[in-house]
Amino acid sequence: MGSSGWVLPEEVLAGAPTHTPRPGELADLELILSGAFAPLTGLLTSADLASMSRRGRLADGTPWSVPVTLEVPTDLIAGMDLGDPLHRALVVTDFEGTPVAAVDVVDAWPTRDGMTGVGGPVRRINDPFPGPFASLRRPPAAVRERLPDGRVLGVVADAPLHRPQLAQIVLATRTLQAHPLVLIPVAEPTAGGLPPEALVRCVLAARDRMPAATIVTVPLRRRANEIHDALARARVAQAYGATHLLATGPAMSGGGPRVIVPRELAYDSRDGQWRTRDDIPARNQRLALGDDEIQDLLDRGFGLPEWHTPPAVARELARALPPRRWRGLVLFFTGRSGSGKSAIARRVAAALRENGERTVTLLDADLVRRELADAPEPAGGGAGDRTARRVGWVAAEVARHRGVAICSPAPPSAAALRYARAAAQAAGAGFVLVALSTPAEVCRGRVAAGLVDRPGAREGAGVDGRSDDGYHEPADADLVLDTTDLSVEAAVAAVLEHLTQNGWTEP
């Protein structure tokens, strides 16, 4: 992997190409730089990845089982000379454009069209802006110095701590005679859509329900592979000083802290305590609420029961995730040109403005192209992706302030749609994707006949002037409508009914 002491002259870094990684990649880089991914000192190379998949070790023999990589546009590093240390530096910036790290690109390999994986040592350039709760974001070495001697129980609090989870922590710390170390991931919203800062508030609200604990925030993200996720958590917990880890998923440590599998607990209605189920008669047991049940109660504005959730935690959750009818919402329409998405979007916006429940912002393709798209769309790739990403970002900001953003941009790619959904979730808002699955031949006929409610539409062209024949209907749409024989009024009614049935608007 090379040495973490890699140094280059400042003038070399000043002329190096820059890249802003995806949030997960930036989080991994911060874990490397802070020492939380020790003994890793850089991004894995292709040889490391191959060796890891075969034998669970890096190419130099270091035990390691979590892929930690960075993907960049191929054009960005096309001029690099990987054999010359003075001509292979890559500067990584955060989302505000501040340089935070430099990568010594010793290896590069193709990953997908237009993208290349890079590997090599990394070093810090600037400390990243810590964001909210900066006092809790401490490097592993500083945390280890302040831990008491003896056993340390690591707990990855990737969701609010309700009474069942708190009882598990109390039981495990008493059994082990251990000091609890609570690690709060803040690299992304929780699986339930809770923003990181709201998760921190929820965990802090539960402090009086657990033994005196050391609480830190870590830029730890979820991984699609559950095994890699468990191994990464174990590595980070060990780096912070945990000798034991309370499992929240697959019980795997990869040679790190000993994993403690939680006991099966239930609420004892006789005295209001949480105990192992075997110690409670069946008629007196109440089982913990599932994640879907908790989310449903919050979505509908019902209070979480006190037997299950401490009141202070329930208040923080209700503040961060109000009922859906009061929560920000991004309503995103996608479909071929001629499917009617702009006409439907405008009429839905008008209907929502009529009842006065919500502030509504309409981000129509024409308006976005005129006010936001200051450069022509790039040729090739998904049609309208740059504009769609801008729309997604602006919509998320509207929804962050609990308004409704209604979007109908040019047909975006699946990646642009994922970006828009993730941006909304990061803002603590909802995201409803409406796909107009009208067949291409119907849409082309409408455009040719001049029936499309859009100035300047051309036969066989999208709203941005390019063909959208390559449009692919999204697989994760919340509502699918075929407008071949469906009037605009009926489509609007279907959208409004969907919003009402799912709690986003009042009946």
N, C-alpha and C positions, 0 to 999 in steps of 0.2 A: 504493500500500500504506500510505501514511501514514508517520509518523516513529516510530523506535524510542524517541524521547525522550518519548513520550506519558505524561502524569502526571495523576493524579486525587487529590483529597484522601482521606486515610485513612478519614474517616467515610463517604465514598461507597463505598469498597471494602468497608467493614465491613457495609454494608447490601445489597451486591450478591448476586445468586444465585450459588450454587457448583455446580460440576460436576466429577466425576471421569471423565476421558476413558478410552477404551480404551487398552491398552498402546502400540499403534502410534502413536496420536494424541499420547500423552504424550511418546513418544520424538521425534516430529517437532517438538513444541513446544520441547523441550530443544535440539534442533539449531538452531532459529531463535534461541533466546535466547543460545546460546553463540557464535553467529557461524558455525557449521559449515554453515549453509544460506545464507550471504551470496551475493548482496545482499538476500535476503529478510528483512524485518523484521516480518512478520505473516502471518496466515492468508489464503489466497487468497479473494477475493470471487467471486460468480457471474460478474461481468464479467471478472475475471482468468481464470477457468476457460474461459470462452467464447473469449477472445482467445488463450489458450494453445493450445487445441485447433485454432484456425484457423491461427495463424502462429508458434507457439512463443515467444510473448512475452506478458508481463502487459499489462493494460490501459494502463499508463503507458509501454509500450514496452520495459521491462526484459526481456532474454532470460531465459526460464525455461521448463522443460518437464516439471516434476514436480508433480503435484497434491498440495498440502499443505493439508488441510482439517480441520475439526472438526465433528462432528455431535452435537447435543444434543437432549434431549426438547423438543418444541414448547411444552409447558406451562411449562417453566422460564423461557422468555424472552417469554412471552405479554404481560407487562406492560411490556416495554421500549419506550422512545421512541427510535428510531434516529436521530432528528433532534436529540436532546439529549445531548451528551457526558456529562452528569451522571446520565443514566438509561439507559445502555446498557453498563455495565461487567459483565463476567462473570468470576468468580474461578474459576480452575482449581486443583484439589487433586491431590496424588499419592494413591496407594492407601491410605496411612495417614491421609488426611484433612488433610494439611498444605498450606496454600495455597502454590503455587509460581509462579503467573503470573496476570496479568489480561489479558483480551481486551477491546478497545474494539470492540464489535459494531457495525460500520458497515453491515453487509449481512446479510440472513438470507433463506433460500429453502427451500422444502419439499424433502425428499429421499425420504422414505418415510413410511408411516403412523406418525404420532405423533412424527416426528423432523424436525429442521431443521438445515440447514447454516448455519454462521456464519463470517464473515470480518472481518478488521480487524487493526490493529496489536496487538502483544502486548508486555508488559514483565514483567520478573521481579519477584516479591514476595519469595521466599525461595530460597536455594540448595537444590536437591533433595538428599536424603540420598544420598551417593555409593555406599553399599553396599560389597561386597567390593572389594579392590584400588583403594581410593580414590586412591592415589598415581599410578595410571596414567590416571585420568580427568581430563585437563587440557584447558582450552579451546584452540581452534586458535591464538589469538594467542600464548599461552605456548609452545606447541610450535614454532611457526615461529621464534620468537626463538632457540631452542636448536639448530636445524638447521644443519649446516655449509653453507657456500657451495657452489654448483654444483647438479648434478642430484640429484633426490630421487625414488626409486622407491616409489610407494605400493602396498601389498599389503593387501587386505582379507581378513583371516584369519577367514572365517566357518565354518571347519571346522578340525580339528586338522591340523598340518603334518606330513605323512609325508615320507619321503625323496624321492619324486618332486616334491612341491611345494617342498621345501627346495632341491632341485637347480635348479628353475626360478628361484628367487630368487637363488641364487648365480650362475647363468648370466647372468641379466638385469642384476644389479648390476655384474658384471665387464664385460659388453659395453658398458654405458652409463657405466661409471665413476661409479656413483650411490650415494648413501646410502640404505639401505632404511628405510622408514617403515611399520611394521606397525600396521594399524588393526583392533582386535578388536571386532566388534559384540556388545553386551551387552544389547540391548533385549528379547531373547526367546531361547528355546532354539534350538540349531542345527536344521537340517533333519533330522538324525539323532536328535534328542531329547536332546542334551547340554546341561545347564544352563550358563548364561553363565559362572559362576565356574569350572566344570570346563573350559570351553573356554580360559579365560585360563590356567589351570594347564597345560593341554596345550601352548599356544603358548610359555609361559615355559620349559617342559621342553625345547623344541627350540632354545633360544637359542644353545647351543654348536655347533649345526650350521649356523648361518648367519652372514654377516658382522655385525659390530657394528651393531645396529639401534636405532632409536627406536621404542618400543612404547607405544601408547596404547589405551585403551578408548573406544568411542563408542556412544551410544544409537542405533544404526543398525539399522533393521528391514528384513526382506524385504518386497518388494511383489509383488502377484499378477501385475503386468505386468512382464515381463522387461526391456522397454525402459526403463520408469520406474525399475526397480531399478538398471540400469546407469547411468542418468543421475544418480540420487541418489548413488550411490557415487562417481562422478566428481566431483560437486560437493563432497562432503564431503572427499574426498582432496585436492582443490585447496585447500580452505579450510585444511587442516592443513599445506599447503606442498609437496604432491607436484607435481613437474613431469611425471612419467610414472606410469602406472598399469598394473600387471600384471593383465590381464583374467582374470576368473573366470567370465564369462558373455558375453553379446553385447558385441562390441567397439564401444562407443559412448561418446563423451566429451562431446558437446554443447558443444564449444568449451572444455573444461577441459583437464586434463593429457593428454598424448599417451598413447594406449593401446598397450600392448605385448602382442601375442598370444603366449601361451606356445608354446615349441617342443615337438614330439612326442618325448618321451624314453622310454628303456627301460633296464632294469637289465642291465648287461654281466656275465654270469656268469664271464667270464675274469678280471676283476680286482675285481669288486664295485663298479664305478662306474656312475653314471647318465649316459648320453650320448644325443645325438640318435640316433634309430633308424637313420638312414642310415649311421651310423658303426659299426654293430654287425652282424655276420653274423646272419642270422635264427635259426640254431641256438643262438646264445648270448644271445638276447634273452629277458628276462622283462618282461612288461607290468605296469603299475601295477594294483593291485587296485581294483575298482570299489567305490563306496559300499555297494552291496548285499552284496558279498562281505565287506567289513570289518564291516558290521553283523551279518552272519550269524555270523562268527567270534566276535564279542563276545557275541552272544545265546546261543551254545552253550557259551561259556566256554573257547574255544580261544585260545591266545596268538597275537598278530599276529607274522608272521615278521620277523626282524631285518633281512633284506635290504630290507624295505619300510618298516618303522617303527622309529625309534630306540627303544631299550629304555625310556628315561625317559618318552617319550610313550606307549608301550604300557602302562606301569604306571599312568599317570594315567587312561588310557581304561578300563582294567580296574577301577580303583577307582571311577570315576564310573558306568560301565555294566557292573556285574557280570552274570554269566549270568542269563538271564530267570528261572530257578527261584529266584534269590536276590533278584530285583529287586522293588520295590514294584509293585503292580498294582491298578487300578481295574476291577472287573468290573461293568458297568452293564447292567441289564435294562430294556427298554422294551417297551411293548405296551399294548393296550387293557385296561381293567378287565374281568376275567373271562378273560384270556388265560392266567393261571396264573403270572405273573412272580414274585409274592411267595412262593408255595409252592415254586417251583423254586429261587429265590434262597436260601430258608432251608435247603433240603436240600443245595444245593451248599456252603453255608457249613458245614453239619454234616459233610459228607464231607471237606472240607479240614481241618477241625479234628481229624478222626479220625486222619489220618496224621501230624499234628504237625509238618509241614514249615514251616508259616507261622502267623503270628498273623493272625487273621481278625476283621474288624469288619463286622457286618451293619447297613446303613443302610436299614432297611425303611421304607415310607411311613408306617405308623402310628407307629413310633418317632420318625421325623423330625418328623412333624407335632406330636407330643406334646412332644419335647425341643428342637426347633430352630425350628419355625414359630411365632413368638410373635405373629403377626398373620394374619388371614385372607388367602387368596390374592386378588390383584386380579381384578376382573371383566374379562372380555375378554382377548384375547391368548391365548398358549399356556397350556393348563391346567397348573397346578402349576409355572410357571417360577421363581417366587421360591424355592420349596422345592427345586426341582431344582438351582438355582444354589448354594444352601446345601449340598445334598448333594454337589455336585461339588467344592466347596471343602474340605469336611471329608474327603471321600474322598481328595483329593490330599494332604492333610496326613497321613492314615494311610499312604498309599503312599510318601510322602517318607521315612518311617522304615522302609520296606521291608516293610510289612505288606500284607495284601490287604483292600481295601474292596469289599464286595458291595452294590450299590445297586439298589433297585427302587422309585423314587419314582413319583408320578403322571406320566402321559405328558407329557413336556416338549416344547417346541418345538425346531426344528432349531438355533436360536441357543443355547438352553440346553445342548443336547448338545455343540455346538461349544465352549462355555465349559468344560464338564466335561472334554472331551478335552484342551483346551489347558492347563487347570489341572494335569491329571495329567502331561502332557509337561513343563510348567514345573518340576514336582517331580522330574523325572528318572525317572518311573515309566511303566509300560505302561498301556494303556487298551484293554479289550476290550468292544465293544458287542454285546450279544445282543438281537436284535429278535424278539419273538414276533408273527408275522404272522397270527395267528388272525383269521378274518373277523369283522366287527362283529356279524353276526347270531348267530354262535355265542357270542360273549362276552355279548351281551345275554340270550340264553337261559339261560346259566349264572347270571348275576346274578339274573334273574327267578326261577329255580328254587332260589335260595339255595345254589348249589354253589360260590360264590366263598369261598375260605378267607380271609375278612376281615370282622371285625365291622363292622356298620353300613352295609354296601354296599346301595345302593338301585338299583332298576331304572333303567337308562339313565343312571346317574351314575358318575362316576369316583371314585377313592378320596378325593378332596378334596371330594366332594359336588356336583361339577359334571359336566356331560356331557362325554365325551371322544369324541363322534361325529366331531369334526374331526381326530382323530389321523391323522397321516401317517407311514407307515413310513419310517425313515431310509434314505438311499441308501448310507451308508457303514458299515452294520453288518458286523461281523466274522463273525457267525454268525446265520443266520435259521432260526427254527423255527416251524412251524405246528402248534399243539397241538390242532387239531380232533380228530384221531384218535391223538394222541401222549400217552402217559401221562406223569405227572410223573416217574416213575422213568426212563423212556426219555429224557425231555428232560434230566434231570440227568446221565445217562450221556453224552449228546451234548455237553453243556457241558464235563464233565470230560475227555472225549476231545479236544475242541478245545484245552483248556488244555495237555494233555500233548503233543499233536502239535506245538504251537507253542512248546514249551519252558518254559511258565510253571509247570508242576509236573513232578515226577518220574514216570516210568511206574509 
